[in-house]
């Protein structure tokens, strides 16, 4: 894995505000974001640990660049 400026910013945000770093990486309506939010509410350190895990270890789902026609 190569470290880019975007990844470095996500890691710094994950340390300062764990749900924000996960939100930028995976989106706001994902399971990773909700787990990170709950862990951060329960304790700041578990939120940081999970945010770093979600940013560094969980693969992103590929984005669909086009839409298929329904008819």
Gaussian input, Z-matrix of N, CA and C with variables (Angstrom, degrees):
# hf/3-21g

backbone

0 1
 N
 C     1     B1
 C     2     B2     1     A1
 N     3     B3     2     A2     1     D1
 C     4     B4     3     A3     2     D2
 C     5     B5     4     A4     3     D3
 N     6     B6     5     A5     4     D4
 C     7     B7     6     A6     5     D5
 C     8     B8     7     A7     6     D6
 N     9     B9     8     A8     7     D7
 C    10    B10     9     A9     8     D8
 C    11    B11    10    A10     9     D9
 N    12    B12    11    A11    10    D10
 C    13    B13    12    A12    11    D11
 C    14    B14    13    A13    12    D12
 N    15    B15    14    A14    13    D13
 C    16    B16    15    A15    14    D14
 C    17    B17    16    A16    15    D15
 N    18    B18    17    A17    16    D16
 C    19    B19    18    A18    17    D17
 C    20    B20    19    A19    18    D18
 N    21    B21    20    A20    19    D19
 C    22    B22    21    A21    20    D20
 C    23    B23    22    A22    21    D21
 N    24    B24    23    A23    22    D22
 C    25    B25    24    A24    23    D23
 C    26    B26    25    A25    24    D24
 N    27    B27    26    A26    25    D25
 C    28    B28    27    A27    26    D26
 C    29    B29    28    A28    27    D27
 N    30    B30    29    A29    28    D28
 C    31    B31    30    A30    29    D29
 C    32    B32    31    A31    30    D30
 N    33    B33    32    A32    31    D31
 C    34    B34    33    A33    32    D32
 C    35    B35    34    A34    33    D33
 N    36    B36    35    A35    34    D34
 C    37    B37    36    A36    35    D35
 C    38    B38    37    A37    36    D36
 N    39    B39    38    A38    37    D37
 C    40    B40    39    A39    38    D38
 C    41    B41    40    A40    39    D39
 N    42    B42    41    A41    40    D40
 C    43    B43    42    A42    41    D41
 C    44    B44    43    A43    42    D42
 N    45    B45    44    A44    43    D43
 C    46    B46    45    A45    44    D44
 C    47    B47    46    A46    45    D45
 N    48    B48    47    A47    46    D46
 C    49    B49    48    A48    47    D47
 C    50    B50    49    A49    48    D48
 N    51    B51    50    A50    49    D49
 C    52    B52    51    A51    50    D50
 C    53    B53    52    A52    51    D51
 N    54    B54    53    A53    52    D52
 C    55    B55    54    A54    53    D53
 C    56    B56    55    A55    54    D54
 N    57    B57    56    A56    55    D55
 C    58    B58    57    A57    56    D56
 C    59    B59    58    A58    57    D57
 N    60    B60    59    A59    58    D58
 C    61    B61    60    A60    59    D59
 C    62    B62    61    A61    60    D60
 N    63    B63    62    A62    61    D61
 C    64    B64    63    A63    62    D62
 C    65    B65    64    A64    63    D63
 N    66    B66    65    A65    64    D64
 C    67    B67    66    A66    65    D65
 C    68    B68    67    A67    66    D66
 N    69    B69    68    A68    67    D67
 C    70    B70    69    A69    68    D68
 C    71    B71    70    A70    69    D69
 N    72    B72    71    A71    70    D70
 C    73    B73    72    A72    71    D71
 C    74    B74    73    A73    72    D72
 N    75    B75    74    A74    73    D73
 C    76    B76    75    A75    74    D74
 C    77    B77    76    A76    75    D75
 N    78    B78    77    A77    76    D76
 C    79    B79    78    A78    77    D77
 C    80    B80    79    A79    78    D78
 N    81    B81    80    A80    79    D79
 C    82    B82    81    A81    80    D80
 C    83    B83    82    A82    81    D81
 N    84    B84    83    A83    82    D82
 C    85    B85    84    A84    83    D83
 C    86    B86    85    A85    84    D84
 N    87    B87    86    A86    85    D85
 C    88    B88    87    A87    86    D86
 C    89    B89    88    A88    87    D87
 N    90    B90    89    A89    88    D88
 C    91    B91    90    A90    89    D89
 C    92    B92    91    A91    90    D90
 N    93    B93    92    A92    91    D91
 C    94    B94    93    A93    92    D92
 C    95    B95    94    A94    93    D93
 N    96    B96    95    A95    94    D94
 C    97    B97    96    A96    95    D95
 C    98    B98    97    A97    96    D96
 N    99    B99    98    A98    97    D97
 C   100   B100    99    A99    98    D98
 C   101   B101   100   A100    99    D99
 N   102   B102   101   A101   100   D100
 C   103   B103   102   A102   101   D101
 C   104   B104   103   A103   102   D102
 N   105   B105   104   A104   103   D103
 C   106   B106   105   A105   104   D104
 C   107   B107   106   A106   105   D105
 N   108   B108   107   A107   106   D106
 C   109   B109   108   A108   107   D107
 C   110   B110   109   A109   108   D108
 N   111   B111   110   A110   109   D109
 C   112   B112   111   A111   110   D110
 C   113   B113   112   A112   111   D111
 N   114   B114   113   A113   112   D112
 C   115   B115   114   A114   113   D113
 C   116   B116   115   A115   114   D114
 N   117   B117   116   A116   115   D115
 C   118   B118   117   A117   116   D116
 C   119   B119   118   A118   117   D117
 N   120   B120   119   A119   118   D118
 C   121   B121   120   A120   119   D119
 C   122   B122   121   A121   120   D120
 N   123   B123   122   A122   121   D121
 C   124   B124   123   A123   122   D122
 C   125   B125   124   A124   123   D123
 N   126   B126   125   A125   124   D124
 C   127   B127   126   A126   125   D125
 C   128   B128   127   A127   126   D126
 N   129   B129   128   A128   127   D127
 C   130   B130   129   A129   128   D128
 C   131   B131   130   A130   129   D129
 N   132   B132   131   A131   130   D130
 C   133   B133   132   A132   131   D131
 C   134   B134   133   A133   132   D132
 N   135   B135   134   A134   133   D133
 C   136   B136   135   A135   134   D134
 C   137   B137   136   A136   135   D135
 N   138   B138   137   A137   136   D136
 C   139   B139   138   A138   137   D137
 C   140   B140   139   A139   138   D138
 N   141   B141   140   A140   139   D139
 C   142   B142   141   A141   140   D140
 C   143   B143   142   A142   141   D141
 N   144   B144   143   A143   142   D142
 C   145   B145   144   A144   143   D143
 C   146   B146   145   A145   144   D144
 N   147   B147   146   A146   145   D145
 C   148   B148   147   A147   146   D146
 C   149   B149   148   A148   147   D147
 N   150   B150   149   A149   148   D148
 C   151   B151   150   A150   149   D149
 C   152   B152   151   A151   150   D150
 N   153   B153   152   A152   151   D151
 C   154   B154   153   A153   152   D152
 C   155   B155   154   A154   153   D153
 N   156   B156   155   A155   154   D154
 C   157   B157   156   A156   155   D155
 C   158   B158   157   A157   156   D156
 N   159   B159   158   A158   157   D157
 C   160   B160   159   A159   158   D158
 C   161   B161   160   A160   159   D159
 N   162   B162   161   A161   160   D160
 C   163   B163   162   A162   161   D161
 C   164   B164   163   A163   162   D162
 N   165   B165   164   A164   163   D163
 C   166   B166   165   A165   164   D164
 C   167   B167   166   A166   165   D165
 N   168   B168   167   A167   166   D166
 C   169   B169   168   A168   167   D167
 C   170   B170   169   A169   168   D168
 N   171   B171   170   A170   169   D169
 C   172   B172   171   A171   170   D170
 C   173   B173   172   A172   171   D171
 N   174   B174   173   A173   172   D172
 C   175   B175   174   A174   173   D173
 C   176   B176   175   A175   174   D174
 N   177   B177   176   A176   175   D175
 C   178   B178   177   A177   176   D176
 C   179   B179   178   A178   177   D177
 N   180   B180   179   A179   178   D178
 C   181   B181   180   A180   179   D179
 C   182   B182   181   A181   180   D180
 N   183   B183   182   A182   181   D181
 C   184   B184   183   A183   182   D182
 C   185   B185   184   A184   183   D183
 N   186   B186   185   A185   184   D184
 C   187   B187   186   A186   185   D185
 C   188   B188   187   A187   186   D186
 N   189   B189   188   A188   187   D187
 C   190   B190   189   A189   188   D188
 C   191   B191   190   A190   189   D189
 N   192   B192   191   A191   190   D190
 C   193   B193   192   A192   191   D191
 C   194   B194   193   A193   192   D192
 N   195   B195   194   A194   193   D193
 C   196   B196   195   A195   194   D194
 C   197   B197   196   A196   195   D195
 N   198   B198   197   A197   196   D196
 C   199   B199   198   A198   197   D197
 C   200   B200   199   A199   198   D198
 N   201   B201   200   A200   199   D199
 C   202   B202   201   A201   200   D200
 C   203   B203   202   A202   201   D201
 N   204   B204   203   A203   202   D202
 C   205   B205   204   A204   203   D203
 C   206   B206   205   A205   204   D204
 N   207   B207   206   A206   205   D205
 C   208   B208   207   A207   206   D206
 C   209   B209   208   A208   207   D207
 N   210   B210   209   A209   208   D208
 C   211   B211   210   A210   209   D209
 C   212   B212   211   A211   210   D210

   B1=1.4359
   B2=1.5287
   B3=1.2985
   B4=1.4487
   B5=1.5216
   B6=1.3084
   B7=1.4575
   B8=1.5179
   B9=1.3174
   B10=1.4465
   B11=1.5219
   B12=1.3083
   B13=1.4542
   B14=1.5345
   B15=1.3300
   B16=1.4582
   B17=1.5187
   B18=1.3276
   B19=1.4613
   B20=1.5250
   B21=1.3076
   B22=1.4594
   B23=1.5268
   B24=1.3253
   B25=1.4681
   B26=1.5276
   B27=1.3294
   B28=1.4605
   B29=1.5289
   B30=1.3217
   B31=1.4660
   B32=1.5266
   B33=1.3339
   B34=1.4674
   B35=1.5219
   B36=1.3280
   B37=1.4605
   B38=1.5218
   B39=1.3316
   B40=1.4638
   B41=1.5188
   B42=1.3180
   B43=1.4591
   B44=1.5256
   B45=1.3306
   B46=1.4619
   B47=1.5264
   B48=1.3274
   B49=1.4679
   B50=1.5308
   B51=1.3205
   B52=1.4689
   B53=1.5283
   B54=1.3371
   B55=1.4700
   B56=1.5333
   B57=1.3220
   B58=1.4601
   B59=1.5243
   B60=1.3227
   B61=1.4585
   B62=1.5180
   B63=1.3277
   B64=1.4677
   B65=1.5243
   B66=1.3170
   B67=1.4702
   B68=1.5216
   B69=1.3109
   B70=1.4589
   B71=1.5197
   B72=1.3097
   B73=1.4624
   B74=1.5233
   B75=1.3463
   B76=1.4644
   B77=1.5149
   B78=1.3162
   B79=1.4535
   B80=1.5128
   B81=1.3324
   B82=1.4659
   B83=1.5220
   B84=1.2960
   B85=1.4658
   B86=1.5229
   B87=1.3159
   B88=1.4587
   B89=1.5222
   B90=1.3107
   B91=1.4573
   B92=1.5347
   B93=1.3300
   B94=1.4576
   B95=1.5213
   B96=1.3278
   B97=1.4634
   B98=1.5187
   B99=1.3305
   B100=1.4636
   B101=1.5266
   B102=1.3329
   B103=1.4653
   B104=1.5214
   B105=1.3260
   B106=1.4580
   B107=1.5296
   B108=1.3243
   B109=1.4574
   B110=1.5234
   B111=1.3291
   B112=1.4689
   B113=1.5313
   B114=1.3346
   B115=1.4630
   B116=1.5210
   B117=1.3225
   B118=1.4600
   B119=1.5181
   B120=1.3295
   B121=1.4644
   B122=1.5261
   B123=1.3286
   B124=1.4619
   B125=1.5202
   B126=1.3161
   B127=1.4607
   B128=1.5156
   B129=1.3029
   B130=1.4606
   B131=1.5303
   B132=1.3282
   B133=1.4717
   B134=1.5323
   B135=1.3450
   B136=1.4743
   B137=1.5296
   B138=1.3266
   B139=1.4543
   B140=1.5205
   B141=1.3239
   B142=1.4664
   B143=1.5228
   B144=1.3197
   B145=1.4684
   B146=1.5260
   B147=1.3318
   B148=1.4679
   B149=1.5273
   B150=1.3179
   B151=1.4633
   B152=1.5186
   B153=1.3186
   B154=1.4657
   B155=1.5258
   B156=1.3316
   B157=1.4641
   B158=1.5324
   B159=1.3365
   B160=1.4658
   B161=1.5212
   B162=1.3218
   B163=1.4591
   B164=1.5266
   B165=1.3096
   B166=1.4627
   B167=1.5284
   B168=1.3331
   B169=1.4633
   B170=1.5254
   B171=1.3110
   B172=1.4615
   B173=1.5240
   B174=1.3281
   B175=1.4639
   B176=1.5242
   B177=1.3063
   B178=1.4537
   B179=1.5210
   B180=1.3170
   B181=1.4570
   B182=1.5232
   B183=1.3272
   B184=1.4674
   B185=1.5227
   B186=1.3196
   B187=1.4568
   B188=1.5162
   B189=1.3000
   B190=1.4552
   B191=1.5268
   B192=1.3016
   B193=1.4614
   B194=1.5249
   B195=1.3035
   B196=1.4543
   B197=1.5237
   B198=1.2875
   B199=1.4480
   B200=1.5222
   B201=1.3141
   B202=1.4631
   B203=1.5275
   B204=1.3059
   B205=1.4518
   B206=1.5150
   B207=1.3097
   B208=1.4494
   B209=1.5134
   B210=1.3105
   B211=1.4598
   B212=1.5064
   A1=108.28
   A2=116.18
   A3=119.97
   A4=109.59
   A5=116.19
   A6=120.86
   A7=108.09
   A8=115.51
   A9=121.38
   A10=108.97
   A11=115.74
   A12=120.77
   A13=110.58
   A14=116.82
   A15=120.70
   A16=112.35
   A17=116.39
   A18=120.79
   A19=110.56
   A20=116.99
   A21=120.49
   A22=110.99
   A23=117.04
   A24=120.47
   A25=111.07
   A26=117.42
   A27=120.42
   A28=111.29
   A29=117.31
   A30=120.82
   A31=110.44
   A32=117.37
   A33=120.39
   A34=111.62
   A35=116.69
   A36=119.48
   A37=111.68
   A38=117.06
   A39=120.61
   A40=111.13
   A41=117.14
   A42=119.81
   A43=110.29
   A44=117.88
   A45=120.83
   A46=112.39
   A47=116.85
   A48=123.10
   A49=108.02
   A50=117.67
   A51=120.71
   A52=115.55
   A53=120.94
   A54=118.02
   A55=113.37
   A56=117.75
   A57=119.90
   A58=111.40
   A59=117.25
   A60=120.02
   A61=112.25
   A62=116.43
   A63=120.66
   A64=110.12
   A65=116.75
   A66=120.70
   A67=110.84
   A68=117.86
   A69=120.20
   A70=112.03
   A71=116.93
   A72=120.88
   A73=112.46
   A74=116.76
   A75=120.58
   A76=114.63
   A77=119.03
   A78=122.07
   A79=111.08
   A80=115.74
   A81=120.33
   A82=114.22
   A83=118.83
   A84=120.89
   A85=111.10
   A86=116.75
   A87=120.43
   A88=109.71
   A89=115.26
   A90=121.09
   A91=110.26
   A92=117.30
   A93=120.39
   A94=111.10
   A95=116.87
   A96=120.38
   A97=111.23
   A98=117.10
   A99=120.14
   A100=111.87
   A101=117.35
   A102=120.48
   A103=109.91
   A104=116.59
   A105=120.53
   A106=110.96
   A107=117.08
   A108=120.68
   A109=111.42
   A110=116.81
   A111=120.70
   A112=110.65
   A113=117.14
   A114=119.56
   A115=111.79
   A116=117.87
   A117=120.37
   A118=110.94
   A119=117.00
   A120=119.63
   A121=110.38
   A122=116.65
   A123=120.13
   A124=112.68
   A125=117.10
   A126=121.25
   A127=109.56
   A128=116.38
   A129=120.63
   A130=112.49
   A131=117.18
   A132=121.23
   A133=112.22
   A134=120.32
   A135=118.14
   A136=112.57
   A137=117.38
   A138=120.72
   A139=111.74
   A140=117.27
   A141=121.30
   A142=110.53
   A143=116.63
   A144=120.42
   A145=110.31
   A146=116.79
   A147=118.68
   A148=111.31
   A149=117.66
   A150=119.84
   A151=111.18
   A152=117.41
   A153=120.12
   A154=110.97
   A155=116.39
   A156=119.84
   A157=110.69
   A158=116.83
   A159=120.56
   A160=111.35
   A161=117.96
   A162=120.47
   A163=111.22
   A164=117.43
   A165=120.50
   A166=114.09
   A167=118.43
   A168=119.83
   A169=114.94
   A170=118.89
   A171=120.97
   A172=108.59
   A173=115.42
   A174=120.71
   A175=110.16
   A176=116.27
   A177=121.41
   A178=109.87
   A179=115.99
   A180=119.92
   A181=107.53
   A182=117.61
   A183=118.66
   A184=110.81
   A185=115.33
   A186=119.83
   A187=109.88
   A188=115.06
   A189=120.50
   A190=107.61
   A191=116.01
   A192=121.06
   A193=112.04
   A194=117.51
   A195=120.14
   A196=109.50
   A197=115.18
   A198=121.25
   A199=109.24
   A200=115.86
   A201=120.15
   A202=108.42
   A203=116.09
   A204=120.28
   A205=110.08
   A206=115.97
   A207=120.84
   A208=112.30
   A209=118.14
   A210=120.24
   A211=111.34
   D1=128.59
   D2=178.24
   D3=-91.16
   D4=143.73
   D5=-179.88
   D6=-94.67
   D7=119.99
   D8=178.57
   D9=-110.98
   D10=173.46
   D11=-180.00
   D12=-62.76
   D13=-39.08
   D14=178.81
   D15=-63.08
   D16=-41.97
   D17=178.74
   D18=-66.58
   D19=-39.13
   D20=178.58
   D21=-64.56
   D22=-40.59
   D23=177.14
   D24=-65.40
   D25=-38.99
   D26=177.73
   D27=-64.69
   D28=-37.98
   D29=178.47
   D30=-66.96
   D31=-43.05
   D32=177.98
   D33=-63.60
   D34=-40.98
   D35=176.74
   D36=-66.95
   D37=-33.58
   D38=178.34
   D39=-66.44
   D40=-29.55
   D41=177.75
   D42=-77.88
   D43=-39.98
   D44=-178.70
   D45=-78.95
   D46=-50.53
   D47=179.66
   D48=-134.84
   D49=90.36
   D50=-172.67
   D51=-52.85
   D52=-45.52
   D53=-179.34
   D54=-64.67
   D55=-30.06
   D56=-179.71
   D57=-67.98
   D58=-40.22
   D59=177.41
   D60=-63.48
   D61=-40.41
   D62=178.74
   D63=-70.28
   D64=-36.46
   D65=179.04
   D66=-63.55
   D67=-41.80
   D68=178.57
   D69=-66.83
   D70=-32.23
   D71=-177.50
   D72=-80.63
   D73=-46.49
   D74=-170.95
   D75=-113.58
   D76=-15.69
   D77=-175.95
   D78=106.21
   D79=163.76
   D80=-173.46
   D81=-86.03
   D82=-18.26
   D83=-177.20
   D84=-111.37
   D85=41.70
   D86=179.82
   D87=-112.79
   D88=163.34
   D89=178.85
   D90=-64.37
   D91=-38.10
   D92=-179.77
   D93=-60.76
   D94=-42.18
   D95=179.63
   D96=-65.07
   D97=-44.28
   D98=-178.56
   D99=-65.93
   D100=-39.81
   D101=177.16
   D102=-63.49
   D103=-43.40
   D104=-179.97
   D105=-64.62
   D106=-39.68
   D107=178.89
   D108=-63.04
   D109=-45.43
   D110=179.46
   D111=-64.68
   D112=-43.87
   D113=179.45
   D114=-64.99
   D115=-35.54
   D116=178.29
   D117=-69.31
   D118=-35.99
   D119=177.00
   D120=-67.38
   D121=-39.56
   D122=-179.99
   D123=-73.00
   D124=-32.01
   D125=179.38
   D126=-173.35
   D127=136.91
   D128=-174.18
   D129=-65.87
   D130=-42.70
   D131=-177.17
   D132=-66.10
   D133=-44.68
   D134=175.67
   D135=-60.63
   D136=-33.51
   D137=176.74
   D138=-64.64
   D139=-40.60
   D140=178.10
   D141=-65.70
   D142=-44.90
   D143=-178.74
   D144=-61.64
   D145=-45.33
   D146=-179.92
   D147=-68.85
   D148=-37.05
   D149=179.11
   D150=-62.73
   D151=-42.88
   D152=177.23
   D153=-64.52
   D154=-39.35
   D155=176.10
   D156=-62.47
   D157=-45.50
   D158=-177.26
   D159=-66.23
   D160=-32.98
   D161=-179.05
   D162=-79.29
   D163=-41.97
   D164=-172.53
   D165=-89.71
   D166=-30.16
   D167=-171.11
   D168=-110.65
   D169=-28.25
   D170=-177.07
   D171=-85.76
   D172=127.34
   D173=-179.49
   D174=-76.80
   D175=143.65
   D176=175.59
   D177=-74.86
   D178=148.73
   D179=173.21
   D180=-78.29
   D181=139.84
   D182=179.75
   D183=-66.57
   D184=140.69
   D185=178.92
   D186=-82.84
   D187=144.44
   D188=176.79
   D189=-84.60
   D190=122.03
   D191=-177.51
   D192=-86.29
   D193=-13.79
   D194=-178.88
   D195=-142.42
   D196=162.04
   D197=177.43
   D198=-109.05
   D199=141.13
   D200=176.64
   D201=-87.59
   D202=149.47
   D203=177.47
   D204=-78.60
   D205=145.04
   D206=-179.46
   D207=-85.13
   D208=-28.98
   D209=-175.93
   D210=-106.64

